[in-house]
Amino acid sequence: MYDKSVDGQEEAHVPLSEKYALDLNQAPEYFGISAFKIRKMIRDNPYADFILMNGNKVLIKRKKFEAYLDTIYSI
């Protein structure tokens, strides 16, 4: 799927379900968990394998976070 950018060029749009990592705006939309709760989970598990740092930007590895959610009882 392609979207038109501001300058008229086409840009590829990757669905959230196909992305490797999600930022903190996309993760709540995909997982149905509030951004506050996701930030708390990151703060409580700073070295978890589902966290990917890109400079100061926090990304969530989608499949690893799904696997993590499968192992916990409540959030």
N, C-alpha and C positions, 0 to 999 in steps of 0.2 A: 504494500500500500504506500502511496506517496502523497505528501502534502505540499502545497505551494508555500514557499518561504516569502519573505518580504520583498526580495529582489526578483521574484518570479521563477527562481530555480526550483526544481523539484527536490525534495528531501525525503529519504526513506523514513517511514514511521514503523517502528518495531513495537508490536503489542506487548503489554506488560508480561503476559504469560510466556513470552519467548526471550525476555531479557535475562541476562546472567545476574545482574545486580540492579537493585532498585534504590533510589535515593529516598530521603525521609519524607518527600511529598508523595512519591508513588507507592511506597510500602503500605501505608494505611489504606489506600484505595484498593490495593491488590488483596491484602490479608484481612481486611475488615476489622482491624485493630486500630485504636486511636493512636495518633502521632505521639501523644503524651506517654502512652503505655509502651510504645516501641522505644522511645528515648529512654524510659526507665529501664527497660530490659537491657539496653545497650550499656547504660550506666552501671547496672548491677552485674553485668558480664562483660567487662571491657576487653577481655582476651578471647571471647567466644569465636569459634571458627566461622560463624555466619557474618562477622563484621569485616568489612574491607574499607580501609582508609585510603582516600585519594587526597593527599595533603591534609587539609582540615575538614574535608567533606567525608561524611560517613555514608557508606553504601551497605546495603543488606544483600548478601548472597542469597538469592531467592530460594533455590533448592535446599541449601543447608539450613536456612531459617525454617522452611517447611518441615524438614526432618527434626529440627529442634522442637517445633511446636507439637509434633507427633509424640514426643517423649514426655511432655509435661501435662499435668492434670488441670491446672488453672493458671490464669495470668492476672 
